[in-house]
Amino acid sequence: MCGDAEKSRKYRIKMYQEDYSNMNVYTTDKIRNVVLLGHGGAGKTSLAESFAYLSGITSRLGRVPDKNTVSDYDKEEQKRQFSINTSVIPIEWEGYKINIFDTPGYFDFVGEVEEAISAAGAAIIVVNGKAGLEVGTEKAWELCEKYKLPRFVYVSNMDVDDASFRQVVEDMTAKYGKKMAPFHLPIRKDEKFVGYINVITEQGNLWEGKDVVPCEVPDYSKDNLQICKDTLMEAVAETSEEFMDRYFGGETFSEAEIRAALRTNVCDCNIFPMTMGSNTLCQGMYTLLDDIIKYIPSPEDRKIAGINQKTNEIYNADYDFSKAKSAFIWKTMVDPFIGKYSLIKVASGVLKTDDLLYNIDKDLEAKIGKLYVMQGNKPIEVPELHAGDIGALAKLGSARTGDSLATKATPIKFGKADISTPYTYMRYKPKNKADVDKISQALQKITHEDLTVKTVNDSENRQLLLYGMGDMHLDVVVSRLTNEYKVDVELVQPKIAYKETIKKTSDVEYKYKKQSGGHGQYGHVKMRFSPASDPEVPYEFEQEVVGGAVPKNFFPAVEKGIQDSVTRGPLAAYPVVGVKAVLYDGSYHAVDSSEMAFKTAAIGAFKDGFMKAGPVLLEPIMSLKVTVPDKYTGDVMGDLNKRRGRVLGMNPTQGGKTVIEADIPMSGLFGYCTDLRSMTGGRGEYAYEFARYEQTPSDIQEKEVAARAAKVAENNIEE
C-alpha cells in the first residue's frame, strides 16, 4: 500500500469511528453498485474485506480462516469457511459510494447470486490466478451476459508463486474474444509480485514498503504492453469517426480522451477490463477502486422500467431522482437476533425516513420508518436514499422478496428477479414430534429469506419434503434449523409417489357378519371391479341393485367404504387410481344391518376384488431437460440409460451446448444433481416436470410389495 493510500485509510478510520452510526447521503451519479462473482474460493470475500479495510470500515484486515470478515458474518459461513449468503458492504471512496455485493461461489447458493445481480449495475468476476479459468468463472460470465452487466475481470492471488495473469488473459481471450483488455500488467522480480504496469499511461510502478515508486517497464513486458495498448487504442478509435480518422492518421489520443472512450466501451459491454492484485497484501486494490469509479456506470447510466398499475402503461423509472418514489425488494434477511430486514434498491425518487409507501404486491400502505444501509449484518441508519442506492427497511411484516414499493398515486410494479428452481429434495422428519409447529414456522422464515428453498406437504404419501439446489444446500438448512431455531430434523430418502391400479376385471362377494349379544352387524355385498374410463380419477362408483337386495340408504355407505379404501391400496399401501366399482347385489338384515356394516363390507370387497383384478404399481414419469457442453453428451446419455431414462431428442443451443430431452422415472432422479455435476465438472444443468404415470417394471413392483409385507410383519405400517 502506498504512503498516500495509508494516510487516506487512517483518515477514513478516524472519520468512521467518530461518526460510526451514520453514513453520508450520496446522489445517484456518485453511486456504483458492483457484484463480486466467481468460482468458490477465488477470493471474493477477501477482496471485499480488503475494500473494507482500505475504506476505513475496519482497522485491521479480516481473514476467512480467522472467521472475522465483514461479509461472512453468519455462523454457518464461519463454520464452513465459504460464503452462503450475499452480503452488502457499502464503501465510501473519494466522494463516491460503492455498494459491494459479496456473493457465494458454490452452485447450491445460486439464488443469492441471482438476487444480487438483479440489484447490481456491474460485476467484477474474480479469477484465482493460480487455478485459472474455472466453471464458476464461466457461470459468472453467462449470468453477466444474461443481464447485460458491464464487468471487470480481476485476477487474485498474484502474490502466489505459480499465479499467472498472462495465462488467465490468454484463456479468457480464447473463450470470450478480443474484448478482453488488460488495464494493468504484473511486474515480477525473483518470482515475486512486486509491482504493476499501467497500460494506459505505459508507466511501471513498484511497491516499496507502503510506498509506490515509478519504475521503467521491464524489457520482458514491453512487447506485451504494446499489444495491450494497441488493443485499447483500437477500442478508443471505434467510438467515433473522428477518432477513427485520427487513429489511422497516426495521431495519439490524450489520456482524458482514452479514459472517456474506455468508459463508454465498458458501459456498453464492448470492452472488459482485466486487472490483478493480491487481496491479502492489499496490492492492486487502490487502483481497482479508482477504476470502479472511473469506468463502471452509475445507476444514471442504467435503465429500469415497471408497469403503472393505474394506467397499465410502461413507466420508465430509470433511477431518476426527480420522478415519483419507487423501489423493489431484492433480498430478505431474517435473523433470530437482529430481526427481519427487507433489502431494497431505489428505482426512482428519493426515499426519506417515515415516507408512506404502498406495497403493490400485498395491497398495503404503511410508513417505512427508519432507513438503513446494511454493512454485512450491521444496520446503519441514514436519513435518505437516492435513486439507484441500496438500503434496508426493518419490520415490513408482510413484505417479501420481489415486492414493489411505490406511492399510491403512482403505483409502479417492477418485474421479479429470475430465480433458479430447486429440484433436489429429501424427506424431513422431526426428531422430536413436539417440535412440528416450531419446525414449520422456522422453515417458513427460511423460505422467505431464501427463494430456492421450498417445502411440500405430500399428504398422499404422508411425508414432508424439503427442496433445495443441492445436497449441501439442504445440509445448510438443517444446520440452520438446529443452530438458529433450536429444532432438529432428520433427512431421509423420500418415498416415490407411486400409485396403484388394476388391469383386469374381478367379481367378488363379501359378507360382514358379527354377533356379540344384542344387535349384531350385518352387511353383504356383491361387486364388480374393472379399470375406470378415466384412469386419473381415484374411483368411479355405480350401483345396479334390483329388487331391493340392498336398500338405497346403504348405497352411500358402500361408496364411503370404496372412498376410504383408495387412499391406501391393498398392493403396497399407495393411493389407488382408475378403479370402477359396481355394486350389483347383496343382502341385508332388518335389525343388524347398518351403514357401518355395509361400509366395512365394501372395504373387504375392495381389497379382495382389487387383488384379483391384476393389480399393478404405477410410477411417476418426469420430462427431463439436461443442458451440457457438447463434449459431455455421451456420458450424460449413458447415465440416463442406467437410470431407465428414454432419450427423446438432442437440440444444439448457444455456447457450444446441447439440450438433451428425456423421459425418466422419478426414482431415477435421486442423487442426479451431484452425479451430473461430477460428470460435467459442474457445467451441467437440468430441469424437470411431471409428465404422466406409467406401469412400474415387475422387479420394482415386487420390491415395493415385499417392503410393504415386511412392514406389516413388523406391525409397523405407520409412515
HELIX and SHEET records of a PDB file:
HELIX    1   1 GLY A    3  GLU A   18  1                                  16    
HELIX    2   2 THR A   28  LYS A   30  5                                   3    
HELIX    3   3 LYS A   44  LEU A   54  1                                  11    
HELIX    4   4 LYS A   75  ARG A   80  1                                   6    
HELIX    5   5 PHE A  107  PHE A  109  5                                   3    
HELIX    6   6 VAL A  110  ALA A  119  1                                  10    
HELIX    7   7 VAL A  135  TYR A  147  1                                  13    
HELIX    8   8 PHE A  165  TYR A  176  1                                  12    
HELIX    9   9 ASP A  219  ALA A  237  1                                  19    
HELIX   10  10 GLU A  241  PHE A  248  1                                   8    
HELIX   11  11 GLU A  255  CYS A  267  1                                  13    
HELIX   12  12 MET A  285  TYR A  295  1                                  11    
HELIX   13  13 PRO A  299  ASP A  301  5                                   3    
HELIX   14  14 LYS A  433  ASP A  435  5                                   3    
HELIX   15  15 VAL A  436  GLU A  449  1                                  14    
HELIX   16  16 SER A  459  ASN A  461  5                                   3    
HELIX   17  17 ASP A  471  ASN A  483  1                                  13    
HELIX   18  18 LYS A  552  PHE A  554  5                                   3    
HELIX   19  19 PHE A  555  SER A  565  1                                  11    
HELIX   20  20 GLU A  595  MET A  611  1                                  17    
HELIX   21  21 ASP A  630  TYR A  632  5                                   3    
HELIX   22  22 THR A  633  LYS A  642  1                                  10    
HELIX   23  23 MET A  666  LEU A  669  5                                   4    
HELIX   24  24 TYR A  672  THR A  680  1                                   9    
HELIX   25  25 SER A  698  ALA A  713  1                                  16    
SHEET    1   A 7 SER A  87  TRP A  93  0                                        
SHEET    2   A 7 TYR A  96  ASP A 102 -1                                        
SHEET    3   A 7 ILE A  31  GLY A  38  1                                        
SHEET    4   A 7 ALA A 122  ASN A 128  1                                        
SHEET    5   A 7 ARG A 151  SER A 156  1                                        
SHEET    6   A 7 PHE A 272  MET A 276  1                                        
SHEET    7   A 7 MET A 180  PRO A 182  1                                        
SHEET    1   B 4 HIS A 184  LYS A 189  0                                        
SHEET    2   B 4 LYS A 192  ASN A 198 -1                                        
SHEET    3   B 4 GLN A 203  GLU A 208 -1                                        
SHEET    4   B 4 ASP A 211  CYS A 215 -1                                        
SHEET    1   C 3 GLU A 313  ASN A 316  0                                        
SHEET    2   C 3 ALA A 305  ASN A 308 -1                                        
SHEET    3   C 3 ILE A 412  PHE A 414 -1                                        
SHEET    1   D 8 LEU A 364  LYS A 367  0                                        
SHEET    2   D 8 LEU A 356  ASN A 359 -1                                        
SHEET    3   D 8 SER A 404  ALA A 406 -1                                        
SHEET    4   D 8 SER A 326  ASP A 335 -1                                        
SHEET    5   D 8 GLY A 339  SER A 348 -1                                        
SHEET    6   D 8 ILE A 390  ALA A 394 -1                                        
SHEET    7   D 8 LEU A 371  GLN A 375 -1                                        
SHEET    8   D 8 LYS A 378  VAL A 382 -1                                        
SHEET    1   E 2 VAL A 350  LYS A 352  0                                        
SHEET    2   E 2 GLU A 384  HIS A 386 -1                                        
SHEET    1   F 4 LYS A 454  ASP A 458  0                                        
SHEET    2   F 4 GLN A 463  GLY A 468 -1                                        
SHEET    3   F 4 THR A 424  PRO A 430 -1                                        
SHEET    4   F 4 VAL A 489  VAL A 492 -1                                        
SHEET    1   G 4 LYS A 499  ILE A 502  0                                        
SHEET    2   G 4 PRO A 615  PRO A 629 -1                                        
SHEET    3   G 4 LYS A 657  PRO A 665 -1                                        
SHEET    4   G 4 ARG A 646  THR A 653 -1                                        
SHEET    1   H 3 LYS A 499  ILE A 502  0                                        
SHEET    2   H 3 PRO A 615  PRO A 629 -1                                        
SHEET    3   H 3 GLU A 685  GLN A 695 -1                                        
SHEET    1   I 4 SER A 506  LYS A 514  0                                        
SHEET    2   I 4 GLN A 521  PRO A 531 -1                                        
SHEET    3   I 4 VAL A 579  SER A 587 -1                                        
SHEET    4   I 4 TYR A 539  GLN A 543  1                                        
END                                                                             
